[in-house]
Amino acid sequence: MTKVIGIVGPTAVGKTALSIQLAQRLNGEIISGDSMQVYRNLNIGTAKIMPDEMQGVKHHLINIRDISERFSVADFQSLANNEIDAIQKRNELPIIVGGTGFYVQALTENLSLGADHYDEKSYQIRQKWHQIAVEKGNQYVWDSLNKLDHKAAQKIPVQNVRRAIRALEVIEKTGHLFSEQPDQQALNDFYLIGLNTDRKVLYQRINQRVDQMVQMGLIEEARWLYEHGGLNYQSGKGIGYRELFPYFQGQTDLQSAIDKIKLDSRHYAKRQLTWFRNKMEVHWYDLVSGQDSIDDIELAVKEWLNK
């Protein structure tokens, strides 16, 4: 399997800067794992890296859709896997960078993405087993899987409760054994780097980023999207745009809209952290405080690459 680095974490925590430095040190190419950076012309609100900031590092899955087009997690999974294969053939290291948790999870775990995969029933099953794990422990969850699907349980360590829950979800949802699912095995080998910092500091950085976006022209960018039908598009649902639409309609004032962007961004950061902590195996670092360094991350990655 191809080895792939992933850089995940909440917004405004330094993923882009780290990705450039790691790509330069490790001969990498970057694949965006962000659901909004695929859209052309939406640059400021998506915190999209611009060509003059890439420092010669190749980037993929940026600016590949018009604002009127949909972009699904299945689209991302397929395109990202294609890019991983192409990058590997060039003897470069694929690096996934982004904060869209379900996109990254779908890629790392090679999730089956039928039209009904991510629905309320799946969510309820997953939450039920997460609660059981909290109350009764990982061993109980694994034993439950072992009774239903011994073959699947033998391939999943007891401590990997996320994987065990995923298997139980598939069994309950489909009525078929997880071990009989042909596409559940990961295609590639991932090492996920998670960036985080003190919650108060993170929220300050988010607020500052929004103010910077406004100074850079976010209002004008959002107005352009609004005037080109953004209310009716998936692209118009992104944070930083949807909060400004009521302002353009005369339903709120500008400062209230900006405050709403900050609030929604902070809430999103909290959801991102919850997703990455609960659903993936992530190695966490804090570069903002100086507790960890890029050298620390590079060393850990090199050790993993050499295994």
C-alpha positions as CSV (number, residue, x, y, z in Angstrom):
1,M,0.0,0.0,0.0
2,T,1.1,3.6,-0.7
3,K,2.1,5.5,2.4
4,V,0.1,8.8,2.7
5,I,0.5,11.6,5.2
6,G,-2.7,13.4,6.5
7,I,-2.7,16.8,8.2
8,V,-6.0,17.4,10.0
9,G,-7.4,19.7,12.7
10,P,-9.7,22.7,13.3
11,T,-9.6,25.8,11.2
12,A,-6.9,28.5,11.8
13,V,-4.5,26.1,13.5
14,G,-1.7,26.1,11.0
15,K,-2.3,23.1,8.7
16,T,-1.4,24.9,5.5
17,A,1.9,26.3,6.7
18,L,2.9,22.8,8.1
19,S,1.9,21.1,4.9
20,I,4.2,23.3,2.8
21,Q,7.2,22.8,5.1
22,L,6.6,19.0,5.2
23,A,6.2,18.8,1.5
24,Q,9.4,20.6,0.9
25,R,11.3,18.4,3.4
26,L,9.8,15.1,2.3
27,N,9.4,15.6,-1.4
28,G,5.6,15.7,-1.1
29,E,2.7,16.9,-3.1
30,I,-0.5,18.2,-1.5
31,I,-4.1,17.1,-2.0
32,S,-6.7,19.4,-0.5
33,G,-9.1,17.6,1.8
34,D,-11.4,20.7,2.1
35,S,-14.9,20.6,0.8
36,M,-15.0,24.3,-0.2
37,Q,-11.6,24.8,-1.7
38,V,-12.7,22.9,-4.8
39,Y,-14.7,25.9,-5.9
40,R,-13.3,28.4,-8.4
41,N,-13.4,32.1,-7.4
42,L,-14.1,31.4,-3.7
43,N,-10.6,32.2,-2.4
44,I,-10.9,34.3,0.7
45,G,-13.7,32.7,2.6
46,T,-12.2,29.2,2.1
47,A,-8.7,30.3,3.2
48,K,-7.5,28.8,-0.1
49,I,-3.7,28.8,-0.6
50,M,-2.8,31.0,-3.6
51,P,-0.2,30.1,-6.3
52,D,2.4,32.5,-4.9
53,E,2.1,30.9,-1.5
54,M,2.7,27.3,-2.7
55,Q,6.5,27.8,-2.8
56,G,6.8,25.4,-5.7
57,V,4.8,22.6,-4.1
58,K,2.2,20.9,-6.3
59,H,-1.4,21.1,-5.1
60,H,-4.4,19.1,-6.2
61,L,-8.2,19.2,-5.9
62,I,-8.3,23.0,-5.7
63,N,-10.3,25.0,-8.2
64,I,-11.9,22.0,-9.9
65,R,-15.6,22.9,-9.6
66,D,-17.8,25.9,-10.6
67,I,-19.9,27.4,-7.8
68,S,-23.0,25.9,-9.3
69,E,-21.7,22.3,-9.2
70,R,-22.1,19.8,-6.4
71,F,-19.1,18.1,-4.9
72,S,-19.7,15.0,-2.8
73,V,-17.6,12.9,-0.4
74,A,-17.7,10.1,-3.0
75,D,-16.3,12.5,-5.6
76,F,-13.5,13.5,-3.2
77,Q,-12.7,9.9,-2.4
78,S,-12.5,8.9,-6.0
79,L,-10.4,11.9,-7.1
80,A,-8.1,11.8,-4.1
81,N,-7.3,8.1,-4.7
82,N,-6.5,8.9,-8.3
83,E,-4.2,11.7,-7.2
84,I,-2.5,9.4,-4.6
85,D,-1.7,6.8,-7.2
86,A,-0.4,9.5,-9.6
87,I,1.8,11.1,-7.0
88,Q,3.2,7.7,-5.9
89,K,4.1,6.9,-9.5
90,R,6.2,10.1,-9.5
91,N,8.0,8.8,-6.4
92,E,6.6,11.7,-4.4
93,L,4.8,11.6,-1.0
94,P,1.1,12.2,-1.0
95,I,0.0,14.7,1.7
96,I,-3.7,15.1,2.4
97,V,-4.5,18.5,4.1
98,G,-7.9,19.6,5.3
99,G,-10.4,19.9,8.0
100,T,-13.5,18.2,6.5
101,G,-13.6,15.2,8.7
102,F,-15.9,13.0,6.8
103,Y,-13.9,13.5,3.6
104,V,-10.7,12.4,5.3
105,Q,-12.3,9.5,7.1
106,A,-13.9,8.3,3.8
107,L,-10.5,8.3,2.2
108,T,-8.4,6.8,5.1
109,E,-10.9,4.0,5.8
110,N,-12.1,3.5,2.2
111,L,-15.7,3.8,3.4
112,S,-18.4,2.4,1.2
113,L,-20.3,5.5,0.0
114,G,-23.6,4.3,-1.3
115,A,-26.3,7.0,-1.5
116,D,-27.7,5.9,1.9
117,H,-24.4,5.6,3.7
118,Y,-24.3,8.7,5.8
119,D,-27.8,9.1,7.1
120,E,-29.6,9.4,10.4
121,K,-29.8,5.6,10.9
122,S,-26.0,5.3,10.5
123,Y,-25.5,8.1,12.9
124,Q,-27.8,6.6,15.5
125,I,-26.2,3.2,15.3
126,R,-22.7,4.7,15.7
127,Q,-23.7,6.9,18.6
128,K,-25.3,3.9,20.4
129,W,-22.1,1.9,20.2
130,H,-19.9,4.9,21.2
131,Q,-22.1,5.2,24.3
132,I,-21.8,1.5,25.0
133,A,-18.0,1.8,24.7
134,V,-18.0,4.6,27.2
135,E,-20.2,2.7,29.7
136,K,-18.9,-0.9,29.2
137,G,-15.5,-0.6,27.6
138,N,-13.8,-1.4,24.3
139,Q,-13.6,-5.1,25.2
140,Y,-17.4,-5.3,25.4
141,V,-17.8,-3.7,22.0
142,W,-15.2,-6.1,20.5
143,D,-16.9,-9.1,22.1
144,S,-20.2,-8.0,20.6
145,L,-18.6,-7.9,17.1
146,N,-16.9,-11.2,17.7
147,K,-20.2,-12.9,18.3
148,L,-21.7,-11.5,15.2
149,D,-18.7,-11.7,12.8
150,H,-15.8,-13.6,14.2
151,K,-13.8,-13.2,11.0
152,A,-14.0,-9.4,11.1
153,A,-13.2,-9.3,14.8
154,Q,-10.0,-11.2,14.3
155,K,-8.7,-8.4,12.0
156,I,-9.6,-5.6,14.4
157,P,-7.6,-5.0,17.6
158,V,-9.6,-4.7,20.8
159,Q,-8.3,-1.2,21.4
160,N,-9.4,0.0,17.9
161,V,-13.0,0.7,19.0
162,R,-13.7,3.1,16.1
163,R,-13.1,0.3,13.6
164,A,-15.1,-2.2,15.7
165,I,-18.0,0.3,15.8
166,R,-17.7,0.8,12.0
167,A,-18.0,-3.0,11.5
168,L,-21.1,-3.2,13.8
169,E,-22.7,-0.3,12.0
170,V,-22.3,-2.0,8.6
171,I,-23.8,-5.2,10.0
172,E,-26.8,-3.5,11.6
173,K,-27.4,-1.3,8.6
174,T,-27.0,-3.8,5.8
175,G,-27.8,-7.1,7.4
176,H,-24.6,-8.5,6.0
177,L,-21.4,-9.4,7.7
178,F,-18.6,-6.8,7.7
179,S,-16.1,-9.5,6.6
180,E,-18.2,-10.0,3.5
181,Q,-17.9,-6.4,2.4
182,P,-15.3,-6.4,-0.4
183,D,-14.4,-2.7,-0.2
184,Q,-13.9,-2.1,3.5
185,Q,-10.2,-2.5,3.6
186,A,-8.1,0.6,3.4
187,L,-6.4,1.1,0.0
188,N,-3.4,3.0,1.4
189,D,-1.5,3.4,4.7
190,F,-2.1,6.7,6.4
191,Y,-0.3,8.6,9.2
192,L,-2.6,11.3,10.4
193,I,-1.0,14.4,12.0
194,G,-3.5,16.4,14.1
195,L,-2.9,20.1,14.9
196,N,-4.5,21.7,17.9
197,T,-3.8,24.2,20.6
198,D,-5.4,25.7,23.7
199,R,-9.1,26.4,23.1
200,K,-9.0,30.0,24.1
201,V,-6.0,30.7,21.9
202,L,-7.6,28.8,19.0
203,Y,-10.8,30.9,19.3
204,Q,-8.7,34.1,19.3
205,R,-7.0,32.9,16.1
206,I,-10.3,32.2,14.5
207,N,-11.7,35.6,15.3
208,Q,-8.5,37.2,14.0
209,R,-8.7,35.2,10.8
210,V,-12.2,36.3,10.1
211,D,-11.2,40.0,10.6
212,Q,-8.3,39.5,8.2
213,M,-10.7,37.9,5.6
214,V,-13.0,40.9,5.8
215,Q,-10.0,43.2,5.3
216,M,-8.9,41.1,2.3
217,G,-12.3,41.4,0.6
218,L,-14.6,38.7,2.0
219,I,-17.7,40.9,1.8
220,E,-17.1,41.5,-2.0
221,E,-16.4,37.8,-2.6
222,A,-19.6,36.7,-0.8
223,R,-21.6,39.4,-2.6
224,W,-20.3,38.0,-5.9
225,L,-21.4,34.5,-4.9
226,Y,-24.8,35.8,-3.8
227,E,-25.4,37.7,-7.1
228,H,-24.4,34.5,-9.0
229,G,-27.1,32.3,-7.3
230,G,-25.2,31.3,-4.2
231,L,-28.4,31.0,-2.2
232,N,-29.3,27.9,-4.3
233,Y,-25.9,26.2,-4.5
234,Q,-24.0,23.9,-2.2
235,S,-21.1,26.4,-2.4
236,G,-23.3,29.0,-0.8
237,K,-23.7,27.0,2.3
238,G,-20.1,27.4,3.4
239,I,-19.2,29.4,6.5
240,G,-18.2,32.9,5.6
241,Y,-20.7,33.1,2.9
242,R,-24.1,32.0,4.2
243,E,-23.9,34.4,7.1
244,L,-23.5,37.4,4.8
245,F,-26.5,36.6,2.6
246,P,-29.0,38.0,5.1
247,Y,-27.0,41.2,5.2
248,F,-27.2,41.5,1.4
249,Q,-31.0,40.9,1.8
250,G,-31.3,43.8,4.3
251,Q,-32.2,41.4,7.1
252,T,-29.3,42.2,9.4
253,D,-26.4,44.6,9.8
254,L,-22.8,44.0,8.7
255,Q,-21.3,43.7,12.1
256,S,-23.9,41.1,13.2
257,A,-23.1,39.1,10.1
258,I,-19.4,39.2,10.8
259,D,-20.0,38.2,14.4
260,K,-22.1,35.3,13.2
261,I,-19.2,34.1,10.9
262,K,-16.9,34.1,14.0
263,L,-19.4,32.2,16.1
264,D,-20.1,29.6,13.4
265,S,-16.4,29.2,12.7
266,R,-15.7,28.5,16.4
267,H,-18.6,26.0,16.6
268,Y,-17.2,24.3,13.4
269,A,-13.8,24.1,15.0
270,K,-15.3,22.3,18.0
271,R,-17.1,19.8,15.7
272,Q,-13.9,19.2,13.7
273,L,-12.0,18.4,16.9
274,T,-14.7,16.0,18.1
275,W,-14.8,14.2,14.7
276,F,-11.0,13.7,14.5
277,R,-10.7,12.6,18.1
278,N,-13.6,10.2,18.0
279,K,-13.4,8.7,14.5
280,M,-9.8,8.5,13.6
281,E,-6.4,7.5,14.8
282,V,-4.6,10.8,15.0
283,H,-1.1,11.8,16.3
284,W,-1.7,15.2,18.0
285,Y,0.7,18.1,18.0
286,D,0.6,21.8,19.2
287,L,2.8,24.0,17.1
288,V,1.0,27.2,18.1
289,S,2.2,27.1,21.7
290,G,5.6,25.8,20.8
291,Q,5.0,22.7,22.8
292,D,5.9,20.7,19.7
293,S,8.0,21.6,16.7
294,I,8.0,20.8,13.0
295,D,11.2,18.9,13.6
296,D,9.3,16.7,16.0
297,I,6.7,15.9,13.4
298,E,9.2,15.3,10.6
299,L,11.1,12.9,12.8
300,A,7.9,10.9,13.7
301,V,6.9,10.8,10.0
302,K,10.3,9.6,8.9
303,E,10.3,6.8,11.5
304,W,6.8,5.8,10.2
305,L,7.9,6.0,6.5
306,N,10.9,3.8,7.3
307,K,9.0,1.0,9.0
